[in-house]
Amino acid sequence: AWQNCPTLEDLRQLLSSKLDAISSETIASLTAYNFILEALFGAASY
């Protein structure tokens, strides 16, 4: 919500705390779309 991080370390800490609050099930539901997985696996095969 429009937070200003004066340093890169402050930004890292803020992002880390926000990501820790998200459950692994939520992350999986946002990232487990077939087209994302296919793009990632395709990129990894090069």
N, C-alpha and C positions, 0 to 999 in steps of 0.2 A: 504494500500500500504506500507507494511513493516514498520509500525510505531512501535516505541518502547515506552512502557509505563513504566516509572520507578517505579510507585506505583500501587497498586490495585485500589486505588481511581481514578487515572488517567485513567486506563483501563475502569472502570465503567462509567466515564464521556464520554469517547470516544464512547463506545458502545451505551450509551444512546443517544448521539447526532446523531449517524448513524441510530439507530432504529427510532428516531423521524422523520427522513427524508424520511422514507419509508411509503407509504400510506397504509391504512388498506386494500384496495383492492388488493394491491400487496402482502401483507402478506397472505391474504385469498387465493390468487391464488397459492401461494407456499405451503400452508399447508392444503388445503381443499381436498386432495386426499382421496378417500374412504378408501384405505388401511391404511392410517395414522389415520383417524378418527376411524376406526374399532379397531385398535390396542390401541388407547387411551381409547375408551369406554370399551374395553375388560379388560384393565389393571385396570380401575377404578372400575370394578365390583367385583374384588377380595377382 
